[in-house]
Amino acid sequence: HSETKILRLPVSRTPIVIDIVPVYGEIVKGIENALYVVCTYPDGRPAACRIGTVTTDSAGVAVLPLTSLDPIRIEARDAAGRSATVDFDPRDHFAIRDFALLVEPSYRAGETMTVTALSARDLTLYVDLVKNDQTIITKTLDVRGGRGSLPIDLPTEAFGTLRLTAYRVREDGEIV
């Protein structure tokens, strides 16, 4: 008679895993940027950590302002003294776009969605709301003085997963 037991163990170089994601998905030149810093243990559990003067939330996420485009070192430390350090170079994450969008992640059909755009320059954006690969709403959003907002009344048939896209036409005719 023999018995076998398999034990799966996560293996990591550090006791805390740090992932960094720019808040807008990319670093947008000329506007105030921030970083999501996500701290987890190697087994995937959220890690409650202190990162400088900021503490992660219950999901292991902290938001850090990005005050410079110089490379930075981020150190996370939990209450038990476990720590990890990661280097982040914002220049590796520059956006091709010169604007960023802010929108709440969830709405109900019939509500008004507010789309906010940030940019270091004045520009006009075209905003499309798409359902099942079909554009259901197209509007323009003017950004002046760094910010612009656009209310969009969601039709009652606009339920399920929707895609919001924004783009502008550059002086040379290229769409970005």
QUIFENLIN-V507796 format. One line per field, one symbol per residue. ss: DSSP state (h for helix, s for strand, l for the rest). phi: phi as a letter, one per 40 degrees, with the letter a starting at -180 (. if undefined). burial: + if it has 16 or more other C-alpha atoms within 10 Angstrom, else -. A space follows every 50 residues. Layout:
ss = ???
phi = ???
burial = ???
//
This chain:
ss = llllllllllllllllssssssllllslllllsssssssslllllsllss sllsslllllsssssslllllsssssssllllsssssslhhhhsllllss sslllllllllsssssssslllsssssssssllsssssssssssllssss ssslllllllllssssslslllllsl
phi = .bbbbbbcbcbacbcbbbbbbddcgacbcgbcbabcbbbbcdcgccbcbb bgcbbccccgbbbbcbcaccdbbbbbbcccgcaabbcbbdccbccccbab bbaccabbdgcbcbbbbbacbcabbbbbbbbfgbcbababbcbbggaabb cbccccccbgcbbbbbabbcdcgccb
burial = --------------++++-+++++-++++-+-++++++++++---+++++ +---+++--+++++-+-------+++++----++---+-+---+---+++ +-----------+-++++++--+++-+++++---------++++--++++ -+-+---+-------+++--------
//
